[in-house]
Amino acid sequence: MTITQERTIAAKVRSDFPILHQEVNGKPLIYLDNAATSQKPVAVLDALRHYYEHDNANVHRGAHTLSARATDAYEGARNKVASFVNATSWQEIVFTRNASEAVNLVAYSWGLNTLQPGDEIILSVMEHHSNIVPWQLIAQKTGAVLKYVGLTETDEFDLEQYKSLISDKTKLVSVVHVSNTLGCINPVEEMIAIAHQHGAKVLIDACQSVPHMPIDVQAMDCDWLVASGHKMCAPTGIGFLYGKLDLLEAMPPFLGGGEMIAEVFLDHSTYGELPHKFEAGTPAIAEAIALGAAVDYLTELGMDKIHAYEEELTAYLFEQLRQIPQLKLYGPQPTADGKGRAALAAFTVEGLDSSDVSTLLDQEGVAIRSGHHCTQPLHRILGASGTARASLYFYNTREEIDAFIAALKETIDFFQSIME
């Protein structure tokens, strides 16, 4: 794909995102906080509006037309997600509020009922808090032991240490596919194959990969995978868990209530078929339907094209950032064509707090993230209380990167002039 083709793609999609066409503090908005949440195209906004204006009704239990239409759209979205990640069945997709709830579902349903004292869980030091805290809680309740894979000299997943940590005591490996701070793309297929050789199950946190690259859960052979809708052009309040059918069938319900039951008696209850036994209560119907619309949108664009475009943007971003001597960049460096890492850059500026950097950039209309990005253990290892992070998506352009770099240089010059 040539640069001209990529710019054509960017120019095409930007008109689909109304929020991008505004000024912030008198400057054109440059939104570079996509690892935190993505913006929503008109197709997704229309799906939300259409549901509430035409089909608003509860799903599954109603015989009337509105309920039937809502149910068809809701379950249709599940089918779209299943196809998007190449699940073998729609029954392998469980809708959750977000990826954090999906991890907790596995932790409390499978983990709490499977793990024994002395069993081992392998995580990595780069995990999001949502993939650390649930396992800490489960370890406290079951007596399981947590082990952590560290970093290589290039701030990547230490595969050799992973091989040394895993053993027949390992019952679970729960790791991130793409680090939201380091930007490294972890070798999950190799990690999964090694884990399965030892009889361990594997959960993949794919929040930073599902929106940006093609994902095939069958080829990956993960046991579970979690993702969050709001990072992939869908609304907040909706995410999903993929799980292998036999595993989900063997897992007990996570939450009890309406919808997840088959029959309820005063002294016991029986539970619904997959995936409904994990979806207690009225679900996020509109949000799920809008997630389906987001999947349609991304599929039409082509995940391979999105990934290729973001690689070009990544190469350009790092080329520009490396020219600023006061910056320290974290994570592996991309190749000349942008391969080998995700489209985000976490950095610190010598002598400056990351929050000050992001605040001044906001005055120039540039939105980036600052802080620990829900990876406090990782930041302690990096020796940084926080980092600034610019993260890209397919609607960003080289021109926006140029404006960000110019604003960043002005911010650094401003602070240096104050300190002199």
C-alpha positions in Angstrom: 0.0 0.0 0.0 1.5 3.3 -1.0 1.5 6.6 0.9 -0.9 8.1 -1.6 -3.4 5.2 -1.1 -3.1 5.6 2.7 -3.7 9.3 2.6 -6.8 8.6 0.5 -8.0 6.2 3.1 -7.4 8.8 5.9 -9.2 11.5 3.9 -12.1 9.2 3.3 -12.7 8.1 6.9 -12.2 11.5 8.6 -15.6 12.7 7.3 -17.2 9.8 9.1 -16.2 11.1 12.5 -18.0 14.3 13.4 -16.1 14.8 16.7 -12.9 15.3 14.9 -14.1 18.5 13.1 -14.0 20.9 16.0 -11.7 23.4 17.7 -10.4 22.9 21.2 -9.0 26.1 22.9 -9.3 27.8 19.5 -7.2 25.2 17.7 -8.2 22.4 15.4 -8.6 19.2 17.5 -5.8 16.7 17.1 -7.0 13.5 18.9 -4.1 11.3 19.8 -5.6 9.4 22.8 -6.9 6.4 20.9 -5.4 3.8 23.2 -7.6 5.1 25.9 -10.8 5.3 23.8 -11.5 5.7 20.1 -13.9 8.0 18.4 -17.2 6.9 16.8 -18.2 7.0 13.2 -21.6 8.2 12.0 -22.6 4.6 11.3 -22.2 3.7 14.9 -24.0 6.8 16.1 -26.8 6.1 13.7 -27.1 2.5 15.0 -27.6 3.8 18.5 -30.1 6.4 17.4 -32.0 3.9 15.2 -32.4 1.4 18.1 -33.8 4.0 20.5 -36.1 5.6 17.9 -37.4 2.5 16.2 -36.7 -0.8 18.1 -36.4 0.1 21.8 -37.6 -3.0 23.7 -36.1 -5.8 25.8 -34.6 -8.7 24.1 -35.4 -12.5 24.0 -38.5 -12.4 26.2 -41.0 -10.4 24.2 -43.3 -11.7 21.5 -44.1 -8.3 20.0 -42.5 -6.8 16.9 -40.2 -4.3 18.6 -38.8 -7.0 20.9 -38.2 -9.3 18.0 -36.4 -6.6 16.0 -34.3 -5.7 19.0 -33.4 -9.4 19.6 -32.5 -9.9 15.9 -30.2 -6.9 16.0 -28.6 -7.8 19.3 -27.9 -11.4 18.4 -26.9 -10.3 14.9 -24.2 -8.2 16.6 -23.0 -11.3 18.4 -22.6 -13.1 15.1 -20.7 -10.2 13.6 -18.2 -10.2 16.6 -17.8 -14.0 16.2 -17.0 -13.6 12.6 -14.7 -10.6 13.3 -12.4 -12.7 15.5 -13.1 -16.0 13.7 -14.7 -17.8 16.5 -16.2 -21.2 15.6 -19.6 -20.3 16.9 -21.7 -17.3 18.0 -22.1 -19.2 21.3 -18.4 -18.5 22.1 -19.0 -14.7 22.3 -20.2 -13.4 25.7 -21.2 -9.7 25.9 -19.8 -7.9 28.9 -19.7 -4.3 30.0 -16.0 -4.1 29.1 -12.8 -6.1 29.0 -12.3 -5.8 32.7 -15.6 -7.5 33.4 -14.6 -10.2 30.9 -11.4 -10.9 32.8 -13.3 -11.0 36.1 -15.8 -13.4 34.6 -13.1 -15.9 33.8 -11.4 -15.3 37.1 -14.4 -15.9 39.3 -16.1 -18.5 37.2 -13.2 -20.6 36.0 -10.4 -19.5 38.3 -12.2 -19.6 41.6 -13.6 -23.1 40.9 -10.5 -24.6 39.3 -7.3 -23.3 41.0 -5.9 -25.0 44.0 -3.2 -24.1 46.6 0.2 -24.1 44.9 -1.2 -23.8 41.3 0.6 -21.1 39.4 -0.6 -18.2 37.3 1.8 -16.5 34.9 1.3 -12.8 34.1 3.7 -10.2 32.8 4.9 -7.0 34.4 3.4 -5.0 31.5 -0.2 -6.0 32.3 -3.0 -3.5 32.6 -4.4 -3.4 36.2 -7.5 -5.2 34.9 -5.3 -8.2 34.2 -3.5 -8.1 37.5 -6.0 -7.3 40.2 -8.5 -10.0 39.5 -5.8 -12.6 39.6 -4.4 -11.2 42.8 -7.9 -11.6 44.4 -8.3 -15.1 43.1 -4.8 -16.1 44.3 -5.7 -14.8 47.7 -8.9 -16.9 47.8 -7.4 -20.1 46.3 -3.8 -20.2 47.4 -2.6 -20.0 43.8 0.8 -18.4 43.2 1.4 -15.4 40.8 4.5 -15.3 38.7 5.5 -12.4 36.4 7.5 -12.4 33.2 9.8 -9.4 33.0 11.2 -7.3 30.1 14.1 -7.7 27.8 16.7 -4.9 27.3 14.5 -3.6 24.5 11.4 -3.3 26.7 9.7 -6.4 25.2 8.2 -9.6 26.7 11.0 -11.8 27.9 10.1 -15.0 26.1 13.2 -16.9 27.5 12.2 -16.0 31.0 8.6 -17.1 30.3 9.9 -20.5 29.1 11.9 -20.9 32.4 8.9 -19.9 34.5 6.3 -22.2 33.0 5.9 -25.7 34.3 3.3 -28.4 35.0 2.3 -26.3 38.0 1.2 -23.6 35.7 -2.6 -23.6 35.3 -3.1 -20.3 33.6 -1.2 -17.8 31.5 -3.0 -14.4 31.3 -1.1 -11.9 29.1 -1.6 -8.8 27.0 -1.3 -9.1 23.3 -0.2 -5.4 22.8 1.1 -3.3 25.6 -0.8 -0.1 26.1 2.4 1.6 27.3 5.4 -0.1 25.6 3.6 -0.7 22.3 5.2 -4.1 21.9 3.4 -6.8 20.1 3.8 -10.0 22.1 4.4 -13.4 20.5 1.1 -14.8 21.7 0.9 -17.7 19.4 4.2 -19.1 20.5 3.4 -18.3 24.1 0.0 -20.2 23.8 1.6 -23.2 22.2 4.2 -23.4 25.0 1.5 -23.1 27.7 -0.7 -25.8 26.1 2.3 -28.2 26.1 2.2 -27.9 29.9 -1.6 -28.2 30.1 -2.2 -24.6 31.0 -5.0 -22.4 29.8 -4.4 -19.0 28.2 -6.3 -15.7 28.4 -5.3 -13.0 26.0 -6.0 -9.3 26.7 -6.6 -8.0 23.2 -7.9 -4.5 23.9 -5.0 -2.9 22.0 -4.9 -5.4 19.2 -8.5 -6.2 18.2 -9.1 -2.6 17.0 -5.9 -2.4 15.0 -5.0 -5.7 13.3 -6.7 -8.9 12.1 -7.4 -11.3 14.9 -8.0 -15.0 14.4 -8.7 -16.8 17.7 -8.7 -20.2 16.0 -5.2 -19.6 14.6 -4.1 -18.1 17.8 -5.6 -21.1 19.7 -6.2 -19.0 22.9 -8.6 -20.4 25.4 -10.1 -16.9 26.2 -9.7 -13.5 24.7 -11.2 -10.2 25.9 -11.7 -6.9 24.2 -13.4 -3.6 24.8 -15.8 -2.0 22.4 -15.0 1.6 23.1 -11.5 1.2 21.8 -12.8 -0.1 18.4 -15.2 2.6 17.4 -18.1 1.3 19.5 -19.7 3.0 22.5 -18.6 2.6 26.1 -20.3 0.0 28.3 -19.9 -2.9 25.9 -17.1 -5.4 25.6 -16.8 -9.1 24.9 -15.3 -12.4 26.0 -14.4 -15.1 23.5 -14.0 -18.5 25.0 -13.7 -22.0 23.6 -17.1 -23.6 23.6 -16.1 -26.6 25.8 -14.5 -24.3 28.4 -17.5 -22.0 28.6 -19.9 -24.9 28.9 -18.0 -26.3 31.9 -17.8 -22.9 33.6 -20.5 -22.0 36.2 -22.4 -18.7 35.9 -20.6 -15.5 37.1 -23.7 -13.5 38.0 -27.2 -14.6 38.8 -30.5 -13.0 37.9 -32.9 -12.8 35.0 -32.0 -13.9 31.4 -29.2 -16.3 32.5 -31.7 -19.0 33.7 -33.6 -21.9 32.3 -35.9 -22.5 35.2 -36.1 -21.0 38.7 -37.6 -22.9 41.7 -37.7 -21.8 45.3 -34.8 -24.1 46.3 -32.7 -24.2 43.1 -32.4 -22.9 39.5 -31.2 -24.3 36.2 -29.2 -22.2 33.8 -29.6 -21.1 30.2 -27.6 -22.2 27.2 -24.5 -20.5 26.1 -23.8 -17.6 26.0 -26.8 -16.5 27.9 -25.9 -18.1 31.2 -23.2 -15.5 31.5 -25.4 -12.5 30.7 -27.5 -11.8 33.7 -30.2 -9.1 33.6 -31.1 -6.7 30.8 -28.0 -6.4 28.6 -26.5 -3.3 27.0 -28.7 -3.8 24.0 -28.1 -0.5 22.1 -24.4 -0.7 22.9 -24.1 -4.2 21.6 -26.0 -3.3 18.4 -23.7 -0.4 17.9 -20.7 -2.7 18.5 -22.0 -4.7 15.6 -22.1 -1.5 13.5 -18.5 -0.8 14.5 -17.5 -4.3 13.4 -19.2 -3.7 10.1 -17.4 -0.4 9.6 -14.0 -1.9 10.5 -14.6 -4.9 8.3 -15.6 -2.8 5.3 -12.4 -0.7 5.7 -10.4 -3.9 6.1 -8.3 -4.7 9.2 -5.3 -5.5 7.0 -5.5 -2.1 5.4 -6.0 -0.4 8.8 -2.9 -2.2 10.2 -0.8 -1.3 7.2 -1.8 2.3 7.4 -1.0 2.5 11.1 2.4 1.0 10.5 3.2 3.9 8.1 1.9 6.4 10.7 4.0 4.7 13.4 7.2 4.9 11.3 6.6 8.6 10.7 5.7 9.3 14.3 8.9 7.8 15.7 11.0 9.4 13.0 9.8 12.7 14.2 10.0 11.9 17.9 13.6 10.7 17.7 14.6 14.2 16.5 13.7 15.7 19.9 16.8 15.2 22.1 15.0 15.8 25.4 12.6 12.8 24.9 13.0 9.3 26.3 10.9 6.8 24.4 9.7 3.5 25.9 9.2 0.2 24.2 10.9 -1.3 21.1 11.7 0.9 18.2 9.7 0.2 15.0 11.5 -0.9 11.8 11.9 1.7 9.0 8.5 0.7 7.7 6.8 0.8 11.1 6.6 -2.9 11.8 7.3 -4.5 15.2 5.1 -2.4 17.4 1.8 -0.7 17.9 0.8 2.8 16.8 1.5 4.5 20.1 4.4 6.2 21.7 5.0 6.6 25.5 7.7 9.1 26.4 9.0 11.4 29.1 10.6 14.8 28.6 13.7 15.5 30.6 12.9 17.7 33.6 9.2 17.9 32.9 6.2 16.1 34.4 4.1 14.2 31.9 0.9 15.9 33.2 2.4 19.3 32.5 3.3 18.3 29.0 -0.2 17.0 28.2 -1.9 20.1 29.8 0.1 22.5 27.6 -0.5 20.4 24.5 -4.2 20.6 25.2 -3.9 24.4 25.0 -2.8 23.8 21.4 -5.7 21.4 20.7 -3.7 18.3 21.0 -5.2 15.5 23.1 -2.7 13.0 24.5 -2.7 10.8 27.7 -0.5 11.3 30.7 0.0 9.2 33.8 0.6 5.5 34.5 -2.0 4.2 31.9 -3.2 1.6 34.5 0.3 0.0 34.4 1.8 1.2 37.7 4.0 -1.9 38.2 5.5 -1.4 34.8 6.2 2.3 35.4 8.0 1.4 38.6 10.2 -0.9 36.7 10.8 1.7 34.0 11.7 4.2 36.7 9.0 6.7 35.7 6.2 7.9 37.8 4.2 8.5 34.6 4.6 8.9 30.9 3.0 11.0 28.2 1.4 8.8 25.5 0.4 9.7 21.9 -1.7 6.9 20.4 -2.9 6.8 16.8 -5.8 5.3 14.9 -6.7 5.0 11.2 -8.3 8.4 11.1 -5.1 10.2 12.1 -2.8 11.8 9.5 0.8 12.8 9.0 -0.3 16.4 9.2 -1.7 15.8 12.6 1.6 14.2 13.7 3.4 17.3 12.3 1.2 19.6 14.4 1.7 17.4 17.5 5.5 17.5 17.1 5.5 21.3 16.6 3.3 21.8 19.7 5.5 19.4 21.7 8.7 21.3 20.7 7.0 24.6 21.6 6.0 23.1 25.0 9.6 22.0 25.7 11.0 25.4 24.6 8.5 27.1 26.9 9.5 25.1 29.9 13.2 25.5 29.2 12.8 29.3 28.9 11.1 29.4 32.3 13.9 27.3 33.9 16.7 29.4 32.5 
